[in-house]
Amino acid sequence: MKGIDRTGRHASIVRTGAVALDDLVALYSGAAAFVYPSLAEGFGLPVAEAMACGAPVVTSDRSSMPEVAGAAAVLVDPEDRDAIVDSIRTFLGEGK
């Protein structure tokens, strides 16, 4: 997998941990992609927030995610690593 090491990390992926609310809009707005492969989600507020800020979204094809994101996001099986990686690559302009 070009650009992604065996741990699934890519040089331009930033794992922030907890983020102050004041910083969320800037992070969402500047993201190449917001990837949220949740296995079980009650509503999907992070997906809605990211979409409201114009971030391209990759999220789960289950739980509430399809209803929240609709056709505005790329929906993937959250247990299919290759599908998630392929979606990220698309947003990063790396293709398959």
N, C-alpha and C positions, 0 to 999 in steps of 0.2 A: 504494500500500500504506500504509494508515493507520498512523502510528506508526513506520514503518520507512523509513529513507532509502534512497537508491539504492545505497549501499554494503552494504545489508543490516543496518545497525546500528539497534538500538532503544535508547531511553534507559535501559531497565531491564536490558539485557544487559551483563554484566560479563565481560570477558575478563581472566582473572587471570594467565595465564602459569603458571609453576611455583608450586606452593603447598606449604607445609610440611605434612607428614603430620598434625600436630596440628590443623591448621585444616580438613582435608578434611571431617570429620564435620559441623562447623558449616555449612560451605558447602553440602554436599549437603542437609542437613536444612532449610536455609532457602531453597533454590532453588525458584522458581516452576516451573521445568522444567530438566532436565538434557538437553542436546541433543548427541548424539554420532553424527553422520552419517558414520561411518567407511566408507571404500571397501574396506578389507581389514583384518581384525582377527583375531589369533590366538585370543584367548579372550573378551575383552570385560570385563576386570576393572573398569574404571571404571563400566560399566553395572550390574554386580552390586553394586558399592559404593554407587552412587547409589540403587538400588532398596532396598538394605538400610537406608538412612537415610530412606526414605520419599519420596524425590524422584520426581515424575512424570518419566518418561523418554521421549524421542523418539530413536530410533536406526535404523540401517540395516536394510533388509529382506533383507540378504545377508550372506555370510560366516558367522561364528558368532553374530551378533547375534540372529537369531530364536530360536536354541536357548538362548541365555543369558537373553533377556528374556521369551520366550514371549508370552502374551497380556497380560502385566503392563505392556507398553510400547506406545507407538504406533510402528509400523514404517513407514518411508518409504523411497523410492528416494533414496539419498544424492546422486544427481545431479539430483534434481528440486527445484530451489530453491523453487518454489511450494508443493510438498507440505510441505517443511520449515517454511516461513514459516506456512502454514496451521495446522500442528500447534502451533507456538509461540504463534500468536494464540489458539488454543483455550485453552491453559493460562493465558494472560494475560487471558483473559476478553474478548478483542476480537472473537471470532467471525471469520467470513470476510469 
